[in-house]
Amino acid sequence: MSAISHSIGGDLILDSAGGLAVVDAAEEARQAILRRLCTNAGDYPWHLNYGVGLPARIGSPMQEGDIQAVVLAQLQQESAVDQSQAPTVTITDQGSGQYLCVIQYVDKQTQTVQGLSFSA
């Protein structure tokens, strides 16, 4: 089954034929993880424990270990992540209040190691 391409905070994308763009399994998993990490807990009415709301934490005092723990906890709930192979989350202080989050996980469908990183 194909999934429509939709990155959190972005618009739907059209393909070259003018239809809605679809993504492969690895990109679908990446988009699902970002959606989970950016959705505020309690904002999804059918799953009140879904999400961690990382963007809402911008500007607040940060403990690297706390962010690492909440990201790992969310990855453990994500069906696109192979739970038999533990994902890793590394938080690096880049100075001036900037942090880099690097996630590595095994995609459940493709069984390939995938990486995802973002900074805030």
Backbone as numpy.savetxt, mean C-alpha at the origin, in Angstrom:
# Nx Ny Nz CAx CAy CAz Cx Cy Cz
-9.37 -12.63 -14.05 -10.21 -11.46 -14.05 -9.32 -10.22 -14.05
-9.69 -9.22 -14.81 -8.94 -7.97 -14.89 -9.43 -6.99 -13.84
-8.53 -6.16 -13.37 -8.87 -5.12 -12.42 -8.65 -3.76 -13.07
-9.53 -2.83 -12.79 -9.40 -1.47 -13.30 -8.23 -0.79 -12.60
-7.43 -0.07 -13.36 -6.30 0.66 -12.79 -6.81 1.90 -12.06
-6.46 2.00 -10.79 -6.81 3.19 -10.02 -5.86 3.36 -8.86
-4.95 4.30 -8.99 -4.03 4.62 -7.90 -4.72 5.57 -6.94
-4.49 5.35 -5.66 -5.10 6.18 -4.62 -4.81 7.65 -4.90
-5.83 8.47 -4.87 -5.68 9.90 -5.09 -5.68 10.31 -6.55
-5.76 9.35 -7.46 -5.72 9.66 -8.88 -7.04 9.39 -9.57
-7.10 9.70 -10.82 -8.28 9.45 -11.63 -8.17 8.10 -12.32
-9.29 7.63 -12.84 -9.26 6.43 -13.67 -8.48 6.77 -14.94
-7.85 5.77 -15.51 -7.01 5.97 -16.69 -7.64 5.25 -17.87
-7.56 5.88 -19.04 -8.07 5.26 -20.25 -6.95 4.54 -20.99
-7.28 3.43 -21.62 -6.30 2.72 -22.43 -6.28 3.33 -23.83
-5.47 2.78 -24.73 -5.30 3.35 -26.07 -6.58 3.26 -26.91
-7.51 2.37 -26.54 -8.75 2.23 -27.28 -9.87 3.09 -26.69
-9.57 3.81 -25.61 -10.57 4.67 -25.00 -11.37 4.01 -23.89
-11.06 2.75 -23.59 -11.73 2.06 -22.49 -10.95 2.27 -21.19
-11.50 1.74 -20.12 -10.81 1.85 -18.84 -9.57 0.96 -18.83
-8.46 1.51 -18.40 -7.20 0.76 -18.34 -7.29 -0.29 -17.24
-6.71 -1.44 -17.49 -6.65 -2.51 -16.50 -5.19 -2.74 -16.13
-4.99 -3.43 -15.01 -3.63 -3.69 -14.53 -3.40 -5.18 -14.42
-2.11 -5.56 -14.41 -1.76 -6.95 -14.19 -1.80 -7.24 -12.69
-1.58 -8.47 -12.33 -1.70 -8.90 -10.94 -0.76 -8.17 -10.00
0.49 -7.98 -10.42 1.47 -7.32 -9.56 1.08 -5.86 -9.30
0.64 -5.15 -10.33 0.23 -3.76 -10.16 -1.06 -3.67 -9.36
-1.96 -4.61 -9.54 -3.19 -4.64 -8.75 -2.87 -4.78 -7.26
-1.92 -5.63 -6.93 -1.51 -5.81 -5.54 -0.89 -4.54 -4.99
-0.04 -3.89 -5.77 0.59 -2.64 -5.33 -0.46 -1.57 -5.05
-1.42 -1.44 -5.96 -2.49 -0.46 -5.77 -3.33 -0.80 -4.53
-3.58 -2.08 -4.29 -4.37 -2.50 -3.12 -3.63 -2.17 -1.82
-2.33 -2.38 -1.81 -1.54 -2.09 -0.60 -1.55 -0.59 -0.33
-1.30 0.22 -1.36 -1.32 1.67 -1.17 -2.70 2.16 -0.72
-3.75 1.59 -1.29 -5.11 1.96 -0.89 -5.33 1.65 0.59
-4.89 0.48 1.03 -5.04 0.07 2.43 -4.25 1.01 3.35
-3.04 1.36 2.97 -2.19 2.20 3.82 -2.69 3.64 3.88
-3.35 4.10 2.83 -3.81 5.49 2.79 -5.24 5.68 3.29
-6.02 4.63 3.36 -7.40 4.73 3.84 -7.41 4.84 5.36
-8.17 5.79 5.88 -8.31 5.95 7.32 -9.12 4.80 7.90
-8.65 4.26 9.01 -9.41 3.21 9.70 -10.79 3.76 10.03
-11.81 2.95 9.76 -13.18 3.36 10.04 -13.88 4.04 8.87
-13.14 4.42 7.82 -13.75 5.10 6.67 -14.43 4.16 5.69
-14.13 2.89 5.77 -14.73 1.91 4.87 -15.85 1.22 5.65
-17.11 1.58 5.38 -18.23 1.15 6.24 -18.40 -0.37 6.40
-17.95 -1.15 5.42 -18.14 -2.60 5.50 -16.95 -3.30 6.15
-15.89 -2.57 6.37 -14.69 -3.11 7.03 -14.10 -2.01 7.90
-14.60 -1.85 9.10 -14.18 -0.74 9.95 -12.72 -0.83 10.38
-12.12 -2.02 10.31 -10.71 -2.18 10.68 -9.77 -2.06 9.49
-10.33 -1.79 8.30 -9.53 -1.68 7.08 -8.80 -0.34 7.07
-7.52 -0.36 6.82 -6.75 0.85 6.62 -6.05 1.35 7.86
-5.07 2.22 7.61 -4.28 2.77 8.71 -4.14 4.29 8.62
-4.49 4.88 7.50 -4.49 6.34 7.36 -3.13 7.00 7.49
-2.13 6.49 6.80 -0.79 7.09 6.89 -0.77 8.57 6.50
-1.46 9.02 5.45 -1.41 10.45 5.12 -1.90 11.35 6.25
-2.83 10.88 7.06 -3.34 11.68 8.17 -2.30 11.87 9.27
-1.25 11.07 9.24 -0.20 11.15 10.27 0.89 12.15 9.90
0.85 12.67 8.70 1.86 13.65 8.27 1.76 14.87 9.16
2.89 15.32 9.66 2.95 16.48 10.54 2.90 16.12 12.01
2.62 14.86 12.32 2.60 14.41 13.72 3.97 13.85 14.08
4.31 13.89 15.36 5.58 13.26 15.77 5.58 11.78 15.36
6.72 11.32 14.87 6.76 9.95 14.34 7.78 9.10 15.07
7.36 7.91 15.37 8.26 6.89 15.88 8.38 5.84 14.77
9.59 5.67 14.27 9.80 4.77 13.14 9.27 3.37 13.42
9.51 2.86 14.61 9.05 1.52 14.96 7.54 1.40 14.96
6.84 2.46 15.35 5.37 2.44 15.35 4.82 2.36 13.93
5.38 3.17 13.04 4.93 3.15 11.64 5.24 1.80 11.01
6.43 1.29 11.27 6.81 -0.02 10.74 5.81 -1.09 11.21
5.44 -1.04 12.48 4.51 -2.03 13.03 3.12 -1.93 12.41
2.61 -0.71 12.21 1.26 -0.60 11.64 1.25 -0.99 10.17
2.33 -0.69 9.45 2.41 -1.10 8.04 2.46 -2.62 7.95
3.30 -3.26 8.77 3.38 -4.72 8.77 2.04 -5.35 9.13
1.34 -4.78 10.10 0.03 -5.31 10.49 -0.97 -5.22 9.34
-0.92 -4.15 8.57 -1.82 -4.01 7.43 -1.44 -4.98 6.31
-0.14 -5.18 6.09 0.30 -6.13 5.07 -0.15 -7.55 5.42
-0.20 -7.86 6.69 -0.65 -9.19 7.11 -2.13 -9.40 6.85
-2.87 -8.33 6.65 -4.30 -8.43 6.37 -4.60 -8.35 4.88
-3.60 -8.04 4.08 -3.82 -7.84 2.65 -3.77 -9.17 1.90
-4.86 -9.49 1.23 -4.97 -10.79 0.54 -4.00 -10.92 -0.64
-3.51 -9.82 -1.17 -2.59 -9.88 -2.31 -1.17 -10.26 -1.89
-0.89 -10.24 -0.60 0.45 -10.55 -0.08 0.51 -12.00 0.36
1.52 -12.73 -0.12 1.72 -14.12 0.30 2.14 -14.13 1.77
1.27 -14.62 2.63 1.52 -14.59 4.06 2.50 -15.66 4.52
2.84 -16.61 3.65 3.81 -17.64 4.03 5.24 -17.11 3.97
5.42 -15.94 3.38 6.73 -15.32 3.27 6.62 -13.90 3.81
7.19 -13.69 4.98 7.02 -12.43 5.70 7.50 -11.22 4.90
6.66 -10.19 4.80 7.10 -8.95 4.15 8.06 -8.20 5.07
8.82 -7.29 4.49 9.70 -6.44 5.29 9.33 -4.99 5.06
9.47 -4.20 6.12 9.20 -2.77 6.06 10.39 -2.06 6.70
10.99 -1.15 5.97 12.12 -0.38 6.48 11.75 1.09 6.43
11.90 1.76 7.55 11.65 3.20 7.64 13.01 3.88 7.83
13.33 4.84 6.97 14.61 5.54 7.04 14.37 7.03 7.20
14.98 7.62 8.20 14.91 9.07 8.43 15.82 9.73 7.41
15.25 10.58 6.57 16.03 11.28 5.54 16.39 12.70 5.96
16.08 13.03 7.21 16.37 14.37 7.71 15.27 15.35 7.38
15.27 16.46 8.07 14.28 17.54 7.85 12.84 17.05 7.93
12.60 16.03 8.75 11.24 15.52 8.93 10.74 14.62 7.81
11.61 14.23 6.90 11.24 13.35 5.79 11.63 11.92 6.11
10.74 10.98 5.80 11.00 9.56 6.02 10.72 8.80 4.74
11.51 7.77 4.51 11.32 6.87 3.37 10.85 5.54 3.91
9.77 5.03 3.34 9.24 3.71 3.71 9.44 2.78 2.51
10.17 1.69 2.74 10.42 0.70 1.70 9.80 -0.62 2.14
8.93 -1.16 1.30 8.22 -2.40 1.58 8.64 -3.44 0.56
8.93 -4.64 1.03 9.16 -5.77 0.13 8.24 -6.89 0.56
7.59 -7.51 -0.41 6.63 -8.58 -0.14 6.61 -9.52 -1.33
6.03 -10.69 -1.12 5.85 -11.64 -2.23 4.40 -11.56 -2.66
4.20 -11.27 -3.95 2.86 -11.20 -4.51 2.26 -12.60 -4.50
1.09 -12.73 -3.91 0.46 -14.04 -3.76 0.14 -14.70 -5.09
-0.31 -13.92 -6.06 -0.72 -14.49 -7.34 0.47 -14.84 -8.24
1.47 -13.96 -8.29 2.58 -14.18 -9.21 3.77 -14.87 -8.56
3.79 -14.90 -7.22 4.90 -15.47 -6.45 6.23 -14.80 -6.78
6.18 -13.51 -7.04 7.39 -12.73 -7.29 7.58 -11.73 -6.16
8.84 -11.44 -5.86 9.15 -10.42 -4.85 8.87 -9.06 -5.46
8.12 -8.27 -4.74 7.74 -6.94 -5.21 8.23 -5.90 -4.22
8.53 -4.73 -4.72 8.95 -3.63 -3.87 8.02 -2.45 -4.05
7.90 -1.70 -2.99 7.05 -0.52 -3.00 7.68 0.48 -2.06
7.84 1.72 -2.48 8.42 2.71 -1.59 7.71 4.04 -1.77
7.70 4.81 -0.69 7.13 6.14 -0.73 7.76 6.95 0.40
7.71 8.26 0.27 8.26 9.12 1.32 7.21 10.11 1.77
7.38 10.55 2.99 6.46 11.54 3.56 7.24 12.42 4.50
